Amino acid sequence: PELAPTKADATAALGEANKHAMLTAGPPTTVSGGQSLCWLLQMPRVPAKFNRQAAEKLGVPPGALFGRLARGESVTLPTGRTVAPDQVLTGGEAGERVLIVDCASAAELAQLQAHPLLQAQSEPLSAVIHVSRPQAPCR
């Protein structure tokens, strides 16, 4: 199946709270007399948390320098010491990735598994939701 970005569909499907998610969807594809659809949902990255105690321990004064570090910028202290964001930020991870598949045949599922867009992804899928129809189940 062909996969193409559909940002407007993502907002409609996910609602306003998740409007920054990316939805990649495949248009209906006919294989062996059936029609298949698939969607790849990429939620936004979970940002790292600012560790105030770590910043204070490194001598960073509260205020604007905290904000710059929290935004991922390195800062230079009045003493001349440079503090990098990775010294005061913890956590953060890629957003969840969910594949929703409505396939008409096992052949279509095999084509989807080999699709370049899915092969090029470095992050694993968080979940796969497989919708199969009684008249043409995917196994």
C-alpha positions as a Markdown table, in Angstrom:
| # | Residue | x | y | z |
|---|---|---|---|---|
| 1 | Pro | 0.0 | 0.0 | 0.0 |
| 2 | Glu | 1.0 | 3.6 | -0.6 |
| 3 | Leu | 1.5 | 5.8 | 2.6 |
| 4 | Ala | 1.1 | 9.5 | 2.4 |
| 5 | Pro | 0.9 | 12.2 | 5.2 |
| 6 | Thr | -2.5 | 13.6 | 6.1 |
| 7 | Lys | -2.1 | 16.2 | 8.8 |
| 8 | Ala | -5.7 | 17.4 | 8.5 |
| 9 | Asp | -7.0 | 13.8 | 9.1 |
| 10 | Ala | -4.8 | 13.5 | 12.1 |
| 11 | Thr | -6.4 | 16.5 | 13.8 |
| 12 | Ala | -9.9 | 15.3 | 13.0 |
| 13 | Ala | -9.2 | 11.7 | 14.1 |
| 14 | Leu | -7.2 | 12.6 | 17.3 |
| 15 | Gly | -9.0 | 15.7 | 18.5 |
| 16 | Glu | -7.6 | 19.0 | 19.5 |
| 17 | Ala | -5.5 | 17.7 | 22.4 |
| 18 | Asn | -3.3 | 15.6 | 20.1 |
| 19 | Lys | -3.2 | 18.0 | 17.1 |
| 20 | His | 0.6 | 17.8 | 16.9 |
| 21 | Ala | 0.6 | 14.0 | 16.2 |
| 22 | Met | 1.5 | 13.0 | 12.7 |
| 23 | Leu | -0.8 | 10.6 | 10.9 |
| 24 | Thr | 0.4 | 8.8 | 7.8 |
| 25 | Ala | -2.3 | 7.1 | 5.9 |
| 26 | Gly | -2.6 | 4.9 | 2.9 |
| 27 | Pro | -5.4 | 5.4 | 0.4 |
| 28 | Pro | -7.6 | 2.4 | -0.4 |
| 29 | Thr | -5.5 | -0.2 | -2.3 |
| 30 | Thr | -6.9 | -3.1 | -4.2 |
| 31 | Val | -5.0 | -6.4 | -3.9 |
| 32 | Ser | -6.5 | -9.8 | -4.9 |
| 33 | Gly | -9.9 | -8.3 | -5.2 |
| 34 | Gly | -9.9 | -6.7 | -1.7 |
| 35 | Gln | -9.4 | -3.2 | -0.4 |
| 36 | Ser | -6.9 | -2.3 | 2.3 |
| 37 | Leu | -6.1 | 0.7 | 4.4 |
| 38 | Cys | -3.3 | 1.5 | 6.9 |
| 39 | Trp | -2.4 | 4.3 | 9.2 |
| 40 | Leu | 0.9 | 5.1 | 11.0 |
| 41 | Leu | 0.3 | 7.3 | 13.9 |
| 42 | Gln | 3.4 | 9.2 | 15.4 |
| 43 | Met | 2.7 | 11.0 | 18.6 |
| 44 | Pro | 4.9 | 14.0 | 19.5 |
| 45 | Arg | 8.2 | 13.5 | 21.4 |
| 46 | Val | 8.0 | 13.5 | 25.2 |
| 47 | Pro | 10.3 | 16.3 | 26.2 |
| 48 | Ala | 13.0 | 15.9 | 28.8 |
| 49 | Lys | 12.4 | 17.3 | 32.3 |
| 50 | Phe | 14.5 | 20.1 | 33.8 |
| 51 | Asn | 16.3 | 19.0 | 37.0 |
| 52 | Arg | 16.5 | 22.1 | 39.1 |
| 53 | Gln | 18.7 | 20.4 | 41.8 |
| 54 | Ala | 21.3 | 19.3 | 39.2 |
| 55 | Ala | 21.4 | 22.9 | 37.8 |
| 56 | Glu | 21.8 | 24.4 | 41.3 |
| 57 | Lys | 24.5 | 21.9 | 42.1 |
| 58 | Leu | 26.4 | 23.0 | 39.0 |
| 59 | Gly | 26.2 | 26.6 | 40.1 |
| 60 | Val | 23.5 | 27.8 | 37.7 |
| 61 | Pro | 21.6 | 30.7 | 39.2 |
| 62 | Pro | 17.8 | 30.6 | 38.9 |
| 63 | Gly | 16.2 | 32.7 | 36.2 |
| 64 | Ala | 16.9 | 33.1 | 32.5 |
| 65 | Leu | 19.7 | 30.5 | 32.4 |
| 66 | Phe | 17.3 | 27.9 | 33.8 |
| 67 | Gly | 15.0 | 28.6 | 30.8 |
| 68 | Arg | 17.8 | 28.4 | 28.2 |
| 69 | Leu | 19.0 | 25.1 | 29.6 |
| 70 | Ala | 15.4 | 23.8 | 29.7 |
| 71 | Arg | 15.1 | 24.7 | 26.0 |
| 72 | Gly | 18.2 | 22.6 | 25.2 |
| 73 | Glu | 20.7 | 25.5 | 25.0 |
| 74 | Ser | 24.2 | 25.4 | 26.6 |
| 75 | Val | 24.9 | 28.4 | 28.9 |
| 76 | Thr | 28.0 | 30.0 | 30.2 |
| 77 | Leu | 28.0 | 30.9 | 33.9 |
| 78 | Pro | 29.5 | 34.2 | 35.3 |
| 79 | Thr | 32.5 | 32.1 | 36.4 |
| 80 | Gly | 33.1 | 31.1 | 32.8 |
| 81 | Arg | 32.0 | 27.5 | 33.2 |
| 82 | Thr | 29.8 | 26.1 | 30.5 |
| 83 | Val | 26.8 | 23.9 | 31.4 |
| 84 | Ala | 25.3 | 21.7 | 28.7 |
| 85 | Pro | 21.6 | 20.8 | 28.7 |
| 86 | Asp | 22.4 | 17.1 | 29.0 |
| 87 | Gln | 23.8 | 17.9 | 32.5 |
| 88 | Val | 20.5 | 19.1 | 33.8 |
| 89 | Leu | 17.8 | 17.4 | 31.6 |
| 90 | Thr | 16.5 | 14.0 | 32.4 |
| 91 | Gly | 14.2 | 11.6 | 30.5 |
| 92 | Gly | 12.6 | 12.5 | 27.3 |
| 93 | Glu | 11.8 | 9.9 | 24.6 |
| 94 | Ala | 10.3 | 9.5 | 21.2 |
| 95 | Gly | 6.5 | 9.6 | 21.1 |
| 96 | Glu | 4.4 | 6.5 | 20.8 |
| 97 | Arg | 4.1 | 5.0 | 17.3 |
| 98 | Val | 1.0 | 3.0 | 16.4 |
| 99 | Leu | 0.2 | 1.2 | 13.2 |
| 100 | Ile | -3.4 | 0.6 | 12.4 |
| 101 | Val | -4.0 | -2.0 | 9.6 |
| 102 | Asp | -7.2 | -2.9 | 7.8 |
| 103 | Cys | -6.0 | -5.5 | 5.3 |
| 104 | Ala | -7.9 | -7.5 | 2.7 |
| 105 | Ser | -5.5 | -10.4 | 2.4 |
| 106 | Ala | -2.3 | -11.9 | 3.8 |
| 107 | Ala | -0.6 | -10.8 | 0.6 |
| 108 | Glu | -1.4 | -7.2 | 1.4 |
| 109 | Leu | 0.0 | -7.6 | 4.9 |
| 110 | Ala | 3.2 | -8.9 | 3.5 |
| 111 | Gln | 3.4 | -5.8 | 1.2 |
| 112 | Leu | 2.9 | -3.5 | 4.1 |
| 113 | Gln | 5.6 | -5.2 | 6.2 |
| 114 | Ala | 8.1 | -4.5 | 3.3 |
| 115 | His | 6.9 | -0.9 | 2.7 |
| 116 | Pro | 10.0 | 1.5 | 2.6 |
| 117 | Leu | 8.3 | 3.9 | 5.0 |
| 118 | Leu | 8.0 | 1.3 | 7.7 |
| 119 | Gln | 11.5 | -0.2 | 6.9 |
| 120 | Ala | 13.1 | 3.3 | 7.3 |
| 121 | Gln | 11.7 | 3.8 | 10.8 |
| 122 | Ser | 14.4 | 3.6 | 13.5 |
| 123 | Glu | 12.0 | 3.6 | 16.5 |
| 124 | Pro | 10.0 | 0.4 | 17.1 |
| 125 | Leu | 6.2 | 0.4 | 17.0 |
| 126 | Ser | 4.4 | 0.8 | 20.3 |
| 127 | Ala | 1.4 | -1.1 | 19.1 |
| 128 | Val | -0.1 | -2.6 | 16.0 |
| 129 | Ile | -3.9 | -2.7 | 15.7 |
| 130 | His | -5.1 | -5.1 | 13.1 |
| 131 | Val | -8.6 | -4.9 | 11.8 |
| 132 | Ser | -9.7 | -8.0 | 9.7 |
| 133 | Arg | -12.9 | -8.5 | 7.9 |
| 134 | Pro | -14.8 | -11.8 | 8.3 |
| 135 | Gln | -14.9 | -12.3 | 4.6 |
| 136 | Ala | -11.1 | -11.9 | 4.1 |
| 137 | Pro | -9.2 | -12.4 | 7.3 |
| 138 | Cys | -5.5 | -11.7 | 7.5 |
| 139 | Arg | -3.4 | -14.4 | 9.1 |
